[in-house]
Amino acid sequence: MLRRPRTRFSSTGGRRSSAESMNMHIDLNTAPGRSYSNHTASTVSDNTSSQHTTYRWIRRRRASAFDADDNHHPRHSRYYHRQQNPVTGPIYRALVKNCVSEDILDGLPEPPTIFRLVRYRYREYIAELLGTYILTLLTIGTTVTSRLNDNAKHQGYTLLCLSSGLALMMGLFITQGVSGGHINPSITLTFTIWKGFPLHKVPGYLFFQFLGAFAGAATAHLLFLQSINAFSGTVRTVTGSQATAGLFTSFPIPPANHATIFYSLCLANAVFIAAVLAVTDSANIVPRAWGPLAVGLFLSSILFSLAYQTGGGGINVAIDLGARLYIFAVGYGPETFTAYNHYAYIPSVAPLCGAIIGGTFYYTFVVTRRRACQLNI
């Protein structure tokens, strides 16, 4: 295996020749300020302890940057990854310390800007925000169209179910390769418990999911503001014949009581989570390229069959609570949370309970033998 040739540096900052390298001997194991051997003292003259420290620093950084472990592939070495980092890598640190000449950096890219650094570091959270934003915007847009458009009222619920599945598919196609395509707190909770998702990322994922839903509701409200005002005027109401709060978030359809709705949302999410785990399980039949389409069809079928009593909403905690917070902020008032005998807590709790039940059911009764061996169960 060929290794990258070592680059030698002179004390003035440029490259030095092999002859100069032979005449310059520095003991890396000797601490600064201590006396050197006679051979070292004769070959390196007039060096202060700070210069010795600089030489040792260069040698160590050079070894970290250019030397790969013989027992590992260079791309698997920690030195390789440290070298590739354009900000904290040893080459740029050496340039800052004036220990390396600029000609060494001719073939390397320029240091990234602050925007590129932030975009790279928080790319997963930004992807979750974008996916949830698109899902919320399209879902609310479909709800407004199906309820306020006279030509679509007779097919309103069918339109809502199909469009919600397609919106989820679009959100997954955009985000799955970057963040895993959660865009739902129930999915994040399930993956944290059953699939080893890092616990320290959970708060960030949840925050950006709710932020994306809030922004999606705001965009939809601005888009359909004239149509909403034509339907209900400037009065913002939650209940009654002219209520428009149900365009953004879910409310129960009488005569269903709280227990029935809690059971409905819990069951719907349990089935949905089991389907998502089946699609993402490598030991099962996985539609690799069309996983988002399969998940979108699962959602549409669940909305058709199990979510009628909530008007087709309440499946996604981020969309329900994020949009509810938005309409509370724009003037719908506390009735957003207190209407229908404090119904608002049900779509915030029931989906999470359903996620735990669905994950437990799948990994207890459906998981394959190969996957069980991987999980050591």
C-alpha positions in Angstrom: 0.0 0.0 0.0 1.4 3.4 -1.1 1.7 6.0 1.6 1.7 9.8 1.1 5.3 11.1 1.2 6.2 13.1 4.3 6.5 16.8 4.1 9.4 18.3 5.9 9.4 21.9 7.3 12.1 24.3 8.0 12.4 26.5 11.0 11.6 29.5 8.7 8.3 28.1 7.6 9.2 26.7 4.2 10.0 23.2 3.1 13.5 21.9 3.9 15.7 19.6 2.1 16.8 16.1 3.1 20.2 17.4 3.9 18.8 20.0 6.2 16.6 17.3 7.8 19.7 15.2 8.5 21.5 18.1 10.1 18.5 18.9 12.3 17.9 16.4 15.0 15.3 17.1 17.6 14.5 14.8 20.5 10.7 14.7 20.8 10.9 13.0 24.2 12.9 15.8 25.7 10.8 18.4 27.5 11.3 22.1 26.8 14.0 23.8 28.9 16.0 20.7 29.7 19.6 20.1 28.6 20.1 18.2 25.4 22.7 15.6 24.6 26.1 16.6 23.1 25.1 15.4 19.7 21.8 17.4 19.7 23.5 20.5 21.1 26.2 20.4 18.4 23.7 19.9 15.5 21.1 22.3 16.7 22.6 25.6 17.8 21.1 28.7 19.2 17.7 27.2 19.8 15.7 28.5 22.7 13.2 26.3 24.5 10.3 28.0 22.6 11.9 27.0 19.3 12.3 23.4 20.5 8.6 23.5 21.4 7.7 24.7 17.9 9.8 22.0 16.3 8.2 19.3 18.4 4.8 20.7 17.6 5.5 20.7 13.9 6.8 17.1 13.9 3.7 15.9 15.8 1.3 17.7 13.7 3.0 16.5 10.6 2.8 12.9 11.8 -0.9 13.4 12.6 -1.6 14.9 9.2 0.4 12.7 6.8 1.1 9.4 8.5 -1.5 6.7 8.4 -1.5 3.6 10.5 0.0 0.7 8.6 -2.6 -1.6 10.0 -5.5 0.4 8.8 -6.7 1.9 5.6 -5.9 5.6 5.5 -9.6 6.6 5.3 -10.3 4.6 8.4 -7.5 6.3 10.4 -8.2 9.1 12.8 -5.4 11.0 11.3 -7.1 11.1 7.9 -10.3 12.5 9.3 -8.4 15.1 11.3 -6.6 16.1 8.2 -9.9 16.5 6.3 -11.3 18.9 8.8 -10.7 22.3 7.1 -11.0 24.3 10.4 -9.5 22.2 13.2 -7.2 20.2 11.0 -3.5 20.5 11.7 -2.6 22.1 8.4 -4.7 25.2 9.0 -3.6 25.4 12.6 0.0 25.3 11.4 -0.8 28.1 9.0 -2.3 30.2 11.7 0.8 29.7 13.8 3.1 30.7 10.9 4.8 27.3 11.0 3.9 26.2 7.5 4.3 28.2 4.3 1.3 29.0 2.2 2.5 27.0 -0.8 1.5 23.8 1.0 -2.1 24.9 0.9 -2.2 25.5 -2.9 -4.2 22.3 -3.6 -6.5 22.5 -0.6 -9.9 24.2 -0.4 -10.4 27.5 1.4 -11.7 27.5 5.0 -15.6 27.4 5.0 -17.7 30.3 5.9 -19.7 30.5 9.1 -22.9 29.8 7.2 -21.4 26.6 5.7 -20.2 25.5 9.1 -23.6 26.0 10.7 -25.4 24.3 7.8 -23.1 21.3 8.1 -23.2 21.0 11.9 -27.0 21.4 12.1 -27.9 19.8 8.8 -30.0 17.0 10.5 -32.0 19.5 12.5 -32.5 21.7 9.5 -33.7 18.7 7.5 -36.3 17.9 10.2 -37.5 21.5 10.2 -37.8 21.5 6.4 -39.6 18.1 6.3 -42.1 19.0 9.0 -42.7 22.4 7.4 -43.6 20.8 4.1 -45.8 18.2 5.7 -47.6 20.8 7.8 -48.1 23.2 4.9 -49.5 20.7 2.5 -51.7 19.1 5.1 -53.3 22.4 6.2 -53.6 23.5 2.6 -55.5 20.3 1.8 -57.8 20.8 4.8 -58.6 24.4 3.9 -59.3 23.4 0.3 -61.6 20.5 1.2 -63.6 22.5 3.7 -63.9 25.9 2.1 -64.1 24.9 -1.6 -67.7 24.1 -2.5 -66.6 21.9 -5.3 -64.4 19.7 -3.0 -66.7 19.4 0.0 -68.2 16.1 -1.1 -64.8 14.5 -1.5 -63.2 16.4 1.4 -62.2 13.6 3.6 -60.9 11.4 0.8 -58.9 14.4 -0.5 -57.4 14.9 3.0 -56.4 11.3 3.5 -54.7 10.9 0.1 -53.0 14.3 0.3 -51.6 13.6 3.8 -50.0 10.4 2.6 -48.4 12.2 -0.4 -47.2 15.1 1.7 -45.5 12.6 4.1 -43.9 10.9 1.1 -42.5 14.2 -0.1 -41.2 15.1 3.4 -39.5 11.7 3.7 -37.9 11.9 0.2 -36.4 15.2 1.2 -35.1 14.4 4.7 -34.6 10.6 4.9 -31.0 10.7 3.5 -29.9 13.5 5.9 -31.8 13.1 9.2 -33.5 9.7 8.9 -36.8 11.3 8.0 -38.5 11.4 11.4 -40.6 14.5 11.0 -42.8 13.1 13.8 -42.1 13.0 17.6 -43.6 9.5 17.7 -41.0 8.2 15.2 -38.2 9.9 17.2 -39.3 8.3 20.4 -39.6 4.9 18.8 -36.2 5.0 17.2 -34.7 6.2 20.4 -36.1 3.2 22.3 -35.8 0.5 19.7 -33.2 1.5 17.1 -30.5 3.1 19.1 -31.1 6.7 18.0 -28.7 9.0 20.0 -30.4 10.4 23.1 -28.6 13.7 22.9 -30.2 14.5 19.6 -33.8 14.0 20.7 -34.3 17.5 22.2 -33.0 19.1 19.0 -35.1 16.9 16.7 -38.3 17.7 18.7 -37.6 21.4 18.9 -37.1 21.7 15.1 -40.1 19.5 14.4 -42.4 21.8 16.4 -40.7 24.8 14.9 -41.3 23.5 11.3 -44.9 22.8 12.1 -45.3 26.3 13.6 -43.8 27.9 10.5 -45.9 25.7 8.2 -49.1 26.8 9.9 -48.0 30.4 9.6 -47.3 30.1 5.9 -50.6 28.3 5.2 -52.5 31.0 7.2 -50.9 33.8 5.2 -51.7 32.0 2.0 -55.4 31.4 2.7 -56.0 34.4 4.8 -58.5 36.0 2.3 -60.4 32.8 1.9 -60.7 32.3 5.7 -61.8 35.9 6.2 -64.4 35.5 3.4 -65.8 32.4 5.3 -65.8 33.7 8.9 -64.9 37.4 8.7 -62.3 38.8 11.0 -63.6 36.9 14.0 -61.3 34.0 15.1 -63.5 31.3 16.7 -62.8 27.7 17.8 -66.3 26.4 18.0 -69.5 27.2 16.2 -70.7 27.2 12.6 -68.1 29.8 11.5 -65.2 28.2 13.4 -61.9 28.1 11.5 -59.5 26.7 14.2 -60.2 23.2 12.9 -58.5 24.1 9.6 -55.2 24.1 11.4 -55.4 21.5 14.1 -57.6 18.6 15.2 -60.8 18.8 17.2 -63.2 15.9 18.1 -66.3 15.1 16.1 -69.3 14.6 18.4 -70.6 12.4 19.9 -67.1 10.8 20.5 -65.9 11.3 24.0 -62.3 11.6 25.2 -61.8 8.0 26.0 -62.9 7.0 22.5 -60.7 9.5 20.8 -57.7 8.6 23.0 -58.2 5.0 22.1 -58.6 5.9 18.4 -55.3 7.9 18.2 -53.4 5.4 20.3 -54.5 2.5 18.1 -53.8 4.5 14.8 -50.3 5.4 15.9 -49.5 1.9 17.1 -50.4 0.5 13.7 -48.5 3.3 12.0 -45.3 2.7 14.1 -45.4 -1.0 13.5 -45.6 -0.4 9.7 -42.7 2.1 9.8 -40.6 -0.4 11.8 -41.4 -3.1 9.2 -40.4 -0.9 6.3 -37.1 0.2 8.0 -36.1 -3.3 9.3 -33.2 -4.7 7.3 -34.2 -8.2 8.2 -37.7 -7.7 6.7 -38.7 -7.1 3.1 -37.5 -3.5 2.7 -38.6 -1.3 -0.3 -35.2 0.4 -0.3 -35.8 3.1 -2.9 -39.6 3.4 -2.3 -39.7 3.4 1.5 -41.2 6.9 1.7 -44.0 5.9 -0.8 -44.8 2.8 1.3 -45.0 4.9 4.5 -47.2 7.5 2.8 -49.6 4.8 1.7 -49.7 3.4 5.2 -50.6 6.8 6.6 -53.4 7.3 4.0 -54.9 3.9 4.8 -54.8 4.6 8.6 -56.5 8.0 8.1 -59.1 6.4 5.9 -59.9 3.8 8.5 -59.0 4.9 12.1 -58.9 8.7 12.3 -62.4 9.9 11.3 -63.4 10.8 14.8 -60.7 13.5 15.0 -61.3 14.8 11.5 -58.3 13.1 10.1 -55.9 14.9 12.4 -54.0 14.2 15.6 -51.7 11.5 14.2 -48.6 13.8 14.3 -47.9 15.5 17.6 -45.7 18.1 16.0 -48.3 19.2 13.5 -51.2 19.2 16.0 -49.4 21.0 18.9 -47.2 23.3 16.6 -50.3 24.5 14.7 -52.3 24.8 17.9 -49.6 27.1 19.4 -49.7 29.2 16.2 -53.4 29.8 16.2 -53.3 30.6 19.9 -50.7 33.3 19.1 -52.6 34.9 16.3 -55.8 35.5 18.3 -57.9 32.4 18.7 -57.3 32.6 22.4 -57.1 30.1 25.3 -60.1 28.3 23.9 -57.7 26.7 21.6 -56.6 24.5 24.5 -59.7 24.5 26.7 -62.4 23.8 24.0 -64.2 20.5 24.1 -63.4 19.9 27.8 -59.6 20.4 27.4 -59.3 18.1 24.4 -55.9 19.5 23.4 -53.9 17.1 25.7 -55.2 14.0 23.9 -53.4 14.4 20.6 -50.3 15.3 22.5 -50.2 12.2 24.7 -52.1 9.4 22.8 -49.7 9.2 19.8 -46.7 8.8 22.1 -48.4 6.0 24.0 -49.4 4.4 20.7 -45.7 4.6 19.5 -44.5 2.7 22.6 -47.3 0.1 22.1 -46.6 -0.4 18.4 -42.8 -0.7 18.9 -43.3 -3.2 21.7 -45.7 -5.3 19.6 -43.4 -5.4 16.6 -40.3 -6.3 18.5 -42.1 -8.9 20.5 -44.2 -10.8 18.0 -43.2 -9.7 14.4 -39.4 -9.4 14.6 -37.6 -12.0 12.5 -35.1 -14.5 13.9 -32.1 -12.8 12.2 -33.0 -9.4 13.6 -33.5 -11.0 17.0 -30.0 -12.3 16.8 -28.7 -8.8 16.0 -30.5 -7.4 18.9 -29.4 -10.2 21.2 -32.9 -11.1 22.3 
